[in-house]
């Protein structure tokens, strides 16, 4: 099993993806996307109060009910408006869980510095918008949170990361890493690159064209998110 390639000095990641030769994937999380406190602090907060569930006759430790509700909202914010399965999970939770649980979820989100993503996830559903108003969570979202909630096109988040990178030299290095990443990254990014040396060469030739193809839509989505953020 090999670690899926991650570009060095790229935007911070919440997990590493391990890829088997048959391309089966397993995410090893170091934190949760949308949570902005350090990973160790997040783990301590979430592990302080847990529940158990029965799985095939075994008692398994799991997150508390308020934390599970929070994770559903964060997951919806991560995958965005076009992810039917995550929105359906969140819709069921909003229908079934009492207000007291959501109040605790909002408090937990504040402790994890995850309120922006929590609110963005809720607001992807009409019932979630009503719930967000009752919880009095803020409307404002950072650009990256707002982008994810729209299920952005490829590269849109990359433009936001590029805009936050300081210095022309650092920006140039980031662009170079995106256009010509490591062979390990390319094998994870492209099935063609994993087929052998010739496939890797062809994947490298295709990479700049792929980036150019996706640039217009990515720039449009990123600019729209920036404008919404500026209006507040």
C-alpha positions in Angstrom: 0.0 0.0 0.0 1.4 3.4 -0.9 0.5 6.9 0.1 -1.3 8.9 -2.5 0.8 11.8 -3.6 0.4 15.1 -1.9 2.2 18.2 -3.2 4.7 19.6 -0.7 3.9 23.1 0.7 0.4 22.9 -0.9 -2.7 24.0 1.0 -3.1 22.2 4.3 -4.8 18.8 4.1 -7.2 17.2 6.6 -6.3 13.6 5.6 -3.8 11.4 3.7 -5.3 9.0 1.2 -3.7 5.5 0.9 -4.0 3.8 -2.4 -3.7 0.1 -3.1 -2.4 -1.3 -6.4 -6.1 -2.0 -7.3 -6.8 1.8 -6.6 -8.9 1.0 -3.5 -8.6 4.1 -1.3 -8.6 4.6 2.5 -8.5 8.1 4.1 -6.3 8.5 7.2 -7.6 11.7 8.9 -5.4 14.0 10.9 -8.3 16.4 11.5 -11.8 17.2 10.0 -12.3 19.5 7.1 -13.9 22.7 8.4 -12.4 22.4 11.9 -9.8 25.1 12.3 -8.3 24.3 15.7 -5.2 22.1 15.6 -5.8 18.4 15.1 -4.7 17.3 18.5 -7.0 19.8 20.2 -9.9 18.7 18.0 -9.4 15.1 18.9 -9.3 16.0 22.7 -12.6 18.0 22.4 -14.4 15.3 20.4 -13.1 12.4 22.6 -14.1 14.0 25.8 -17.7 12.8 25.4 -18.5 9.7 23.3 -21.3 7.1 22.9 -21.3 3.5 21.9 -23.1 1.6 19.2 -23.6 -2.1 18.7 -22.0 -3.5 15.5 -22.5 -7.2 14.9 -22.8 -7.7 18.6 -19.8 -5.6 19.5 -20.0 -2.3 21.4 -18.0 0.3 19.4 -17.1 3.7 20.7 -18.5 6.6 18.5 -18.9 10.3 18.6 -21.6 11.8 20.8 -24.9 12.6 19.2 -24.2 16.4 19.0 -20.8 15.7 17.5 -22.4 13.3 15.0 -24.9 16.0 14.0 -22.0 18.4 13.6 -20.1 16.0 11.4 -23.1 15.7 9.1 -23.2 19.4 8.6 -19.4 19.6 8.1 -19.6 16.8 5.6 -22.3 18.6 3.7 -20.2 21.8 3.6 -17.2 19.8 2.4 -18.9 18.1 -0.5 -21.3 20.8 -1.4 -24.7 21.4 -3.0 -24.4 18.7 -5.6 -23.7 15.8 -3.2 -27.1 14.2 -2.9 -26.1 11.5 -0.4 -24.5 13.9 2.2 -27.5 16.3 1.9 -29.9 13.4 2.5 -28.0 12.3 5.6 -28.2 15.9 6.9 -31.8 16.3 6.0 -32.7 13.2 8.0 -30.7 14.4 11.0 -32.5 17.8 10.9 -35.9 16.0 10.8 -35.1 13.6 13.6 -32.9 15.3 16.1 -34.4 17.6 18.8 -33.4 21.3 19.1 -31.3 20.6 22.2 -28.9 18.4 20.2 -28.4 21.1 17.6 -27.8 23.7 20.3 -25.0 21.5 21.6 -23.7 20.9 18.1 -23.5 24.7 17.6 -21.6 25.1 20.9 -19.2 22.3 19.9 -18.7 23.9 16.5 -17.7 27.1 18.2 -15.1 25.2 20.4 -13.7 23.6 17.3 -13.6 26.9 15.4 -15.9 25.2 12.8 -18.9 27.5 13.0 -18.5 28.8 9.4 -18.5 25.3 7.9 -21.3 24.2 10.2 -23.5 27.1 9.1 -22.6 26.6 5.5 -23.5 23.0 5.6 -26.9 23.7 7.3 -27.8 26.4 4.8 -27.5 24.0 1.9 -31.1 22.8 2.8 -34.2 24.8 3.4 -34.8 23.2 6.7 -31.2 23.8 7.6 -31.6 27.5 6.8 -34.4 27.7 9.3 -32.3 25.8 11.8 -29.3 28.1 11.3 -31.5 31.1 11.9 -32.8 29.6 15.2 -29.3 28.8 16.3 -28.2 32.3 15.3 -25.0 31.1 13.5 -23.4 33.8 11.3 -24.0 34.1 7.6 -20.5 35.0 6.6 -18.2 32.3 5.3 -14.5 32.4 4.4 -13.9 32.0 0.6 -12.7 28.4 0.9 -15.8 27.4 2.9 -18.1 29.2 0.5 -16.4 27.5 -2.5 -16.7 24.0 -1.1 -20.4 24.5 -0.3 -21.1 25.2 -4.0 -19.2 22.0 -5.1 -16.6 24.0 -7.0 -15.0 23.1 -10.3 -11.5 21.6 -10.3 -8.8 24.2 -9.4 -11.1 26.8 -7.9 -9.8 26.1 -4.4 -6.3 26.2 -5.8 -6.8 29.8 -6.9 -7.8 30.8 -3.4 -4.7 29.1 -2.0 -2.5 30.8 -4.6 -4.0 34.2 -3.6 -3.1 33.5 0.0 0.5 32.6 -0.8 2.9 35.4 -0.1 5.6 36.5 -2.5 6.1 36.1 -6.3 8.7 33.4 -5.8 6.5 31.3 -3.6 3.6 31.7 -6.0 5.7 30.8 -9.0 7.0 27.7 -7.1 3.4 26.7 -6.3 2.3 27.1 -10.0 5.3 25.0 -11.1 4.4 22.2 -8.6 0.9 22.2 -9.9 1.9 22.0 -13.6 4.7 19.5 -13.1 4.1 17.6 -9.8 6.0 14.6 -8.6 5.7 11.2 -10.3 4.1 9.8 -7.2 1.4 12.5 -7.3 0.8 11.9 -11.0 0.3 8.1 -10.5 -2.3 9.0 -7.9 -3.9 11.7 -10.0 -4.1 9.8 -13.3 -4.8 6.1 -14.0 -2.8 6.5 -17.2 0.3 7.5 -15.2 0.0 4.3 -13.1 0.3 2.1 -16.1 4.0 2.5 -16.6 6.7 4.8 -17.9 5.0 5.6 -21.2 1.7 6.3 -19.4 3.5 8.6 -17.0 5.0 10.6 -19.9 1.6 10.9 -21.5 0.0 12.0 -18.3 2.7 14.7 -17.8 1.9 15.9 -21.4 -1.8 16.0 -20.6 -1.5 17.8 -17.3 -0.9 21.4 -18.6 -3.8 20.9 -21.1 -6.1 19.7 -18.3 -5.2 22.7 -16.2 -5.8 25.1 -19.1 -9.1 23.5 -19.8 -10.4 23.9 -16.3 -8.9 27.4 -15.6 -11.8 29.5 -17.0 -14.5 27.8 -14.9 -12.3 27.7 -11.8 -11.5 31.4 -12.1 -15.2 32.3 -12.5 -16.2 30.3 -9.4 -13.3 31.7 -7.3 -14.1 35.3 -8.3 -17.8 34.8 -7.5 -16.9 33.4 -4.0 -14.6 36.4 -3.4 -17.3 38.8 -4.4 -19.8 37.2 -2.1 -17.3 37.3 0.7 -16.5 41.0 0.1 -20.2 41.8 0.3 -20.4 40.0 3.6 
